[in-house]
Amino acid sequence: MWSLRAKVVVMAAAAAMLAWPAAAVTTQILRESTAEEFNRGKIDGLSIVGGGLALAPRATRVEGLNSQFVWRLAEGDGAVFAGAGSPGVVYRIAPGGKAEEYYRSSEMHVHCVAVDSHKNVYAGTSPRGMIFRIAPDRTASIFHDSAHKYIWAMGMDAKDNLIVGTGLGATVARIAPDGQMTELYDAGDGHILSLAMDEKGGIYAGSEPRGLVYYISPEGKTNVVHDFGGGEVRALALKDRSLFVALSSPKPPPRGAQAGGAQVNTDAQVAEPPGAAPGPQASAKAVSGVYEVELDWGRVTLRLDTGARAPLSLAVVEDKVYAGCGDDGRLLAYDRKDRCVEVVASLAEKQPLALMPASGRRLMAACANPGAVVTLEEEHEREGTYISRVHDGQAVSKWGALGWRQNCPVGTHVRVSARSGNSGQPDNTWSSWTEDASSPGAAAGCPAARFAQYRLRLATVDPKVTPLVEEVTLAYLPVNLAPVVQKIEFLPVGAAKEKDARPGSFPKPDLKTPDAPAQGEAVSPQGISPVCRIQWQASDPNGDELLFQAMYRLYGGKTWRPIGGLSAVASRNWDTLAVPDGRYEVRVVAVDAPSNPVGTILTGELTSEPMLVDNTRPVLLWGKVTTDAEGKLFLEGVADDNLSPIVHLWLSVNGGRWSSIAAADGVLDSRQEPFKVALPKLPVGEHVMVVRIMDAARNIGSGSVTYYQDAPATPAAAEPAKPAYGTQTAEPAAADAPEAPVKAAPGGAQE
C-alpha cells in the first residue's frame, strides 16, 4: 500500500520577460464588435448604437450659467426654467438664447422648479426647505415654509396644486394655489427624492434610503408599488402604463457588470395602483440601474444595468428611455421597441442630474460638476474619438494588423491608431500613438509589449450623416511562455473503501472489528489496491495544448523512471507492486509541443513531496501465553512492521469473535508494538489464539499462538513446566497449525 506525508503539493510559477524568447506559433485576434465590449472604452463625441460606434448627437451648452449645480428643469411660458445651486438661483432660458438670472433666493440651493397655468414659477430650496413663488413680473414671495430642510421634487397637477417631496422627513404634500398645505403621506424614511404623476391625479414617489416606490391615489390611499431593498430612487418616469425607476443602490454590481448590460427579470411583483391586483411588496436588494414596473402585470424588469455607474436622471422620449449616469456623464438609452441598449453620449459634465424632453425629440440635461444645461440636437457631432480599454496580451507580444468593419457615407471617414506599453495603465512609459491608418489591415506599428490600446477617430463634413464602425480587430503574437504544473494529487484505485477517499489523502483505516473467519478460511486483507492513481492540474499561459510525462524515483535517488508514456491525459495509474517498499518522489513534466514548432517548445514540471510505498504485511514477531500468580492467563507478544506504524490489533480465540487489543503503552503508534491481553478461562485441550495486525498503509498480517490447557494438577504432581514460545505465521493459525500438538506437563503447554 502507499501513503503521503503531505496532502497536496502546490507550486506557484513566475514568468520573467527580460528577453524575447521564441514566439508561440498561433496568432491571436483581439475582436470587439458588441455594445458591451465597446462600452468598456472611453467615448468622446460618439454614441454606441446597434452594437457599433457612430457620431453622437450634437451637444450644445447654454451660455450664461454661473452655478456649480443645475438640479432641475421645467418648461413654461415658452421658456425653460432651471433650478441651480451654490448660489440658489432660478435661471430662465429662452429658445435659442442665453440663460438669464430670473430669481436669486436667500437659500443655498434651488433643487426643483415648477410652472403653473398662470405662469407663476415655484422654487423648492434647501437648507431651510422653503418654497418661493415668482410671479410673471418677477416679484417673489414665500409660498410655503416647510418643517423639513429639503424640497427635493415638485410637480403641478391639473388643478394647479403643487405636489412636493421633502427630505429629512420624507413626506409627500399637496399645496393648493392659496398656500393651504395637506400632507398626503409620511413615509417614515429619510427623503422623498422623486415624483411622477399620472393623468388621473395619482402620485408616484421614490424614497431614500429604503428604496421604496409609493403610489398615492387621488383619494389619498397609499400603497407600496415596489420595495427595492434599499438605495436611492433618484428619478421616476411614466409611459404607457409602465413606471420607469432610476435606482442608485448601495449594493455593488456583479463582478464584470458593465453599464448598458442585458435586461434581467427580478421575478418580483408590485403592489398595484387602482385597477390591478395587489402583489408582494418586497424584493431582495437590487443593483443600480433603470427598472421597468409594468403596472398592469406587476412585473419588475431591469432594463438598464448601469453597473458601477449611479443613474441620476430619467426621461422618456417616444420609444426610448434615457438615463443620465454619474460620475462619468454617460447618457444611456433603452429602446423599448428593439429592446436594445445604446450609449447616447458621454458628457464632459460628470453628473447629469435631470433630463427633460424639449421641443419634440430634443433632450435637455441639467448637469453638475460643472453646472451646465446641455441640449442634444438631432444633428451629429462633426468628430468624435473612441479609446479602447487596455488589452492584455498576457505576455510581451508583437502587435500586428489593425482591421475594422465600417460603413462610411460620402463625406465621412474613420482613422485608427494604436499604442503599447508594459504597465497595466497607460502612462509616460507607453509608446506614442501611431500614425492614423485609414485602410483596414494596416500594421498597428506599436512596439512589442504586453498591453495595447487602439484609438478610433470618426468625422463627417455633413452633420446629418455619420460613419459607423461595427467591428475592430487587432492581431498579436504573444511570446511563448512555459506551461505550469500547479498541483499533484494521489488517489487509491479499486480500494474497498475508495468512496471514502479524498483527493490527496490516504483513506482512513477500517477500525471496525472484523468478522470471524469461517472454519479453515484464511483471513484475507481488507486493504487497498496497490495501484495508485496520480492526477495533476496544469495550465499554459498561452493556452497551448499540452502533453504530459509522469515519472518516479526513490527518494534521494538519481534516476527517474517513466510511469506510462507521453499523453495528453492529466493522470496515470501506477502499480506500486512493481517497486520495492520505500519513499518515492513523483514528477510530472508538461510540454507545449502540440502548439509550437521544434526549437520553440517549452516545458514545466512539478515534483511531489515524498510518498510512502508499503506493500509488506506486518507480522507477529513473537507471542506466548503466560500466567500470573493467581493462575490467570495472558497473551503477550510483539507486532512488527518494516515501514509503517501499527494502527490496530485484534484477537480471536479458537475462531471466535474478534476483539481489539491495546498497546502495552496505551497507544498504537509505532512500527513495533508490544502488547499483553487477558485471556478467558480455557477448558482442557488445545486452543489457537490468532492475532490480526493492521499497519497505517492498511496492510494486514496475522500470527498465531497454539496453547494446550491440561487438567488441573494434583498435589503429588510435579512442578509445571515453564511455558514455551508459541509459533507465529503471517497467516491465521488455522492454516498451518501442527497436526498433533505436543503436550506439556500439568498446568498447560503451548507451541
Disulfide bonds with the S-S distance in Angstrom:
none
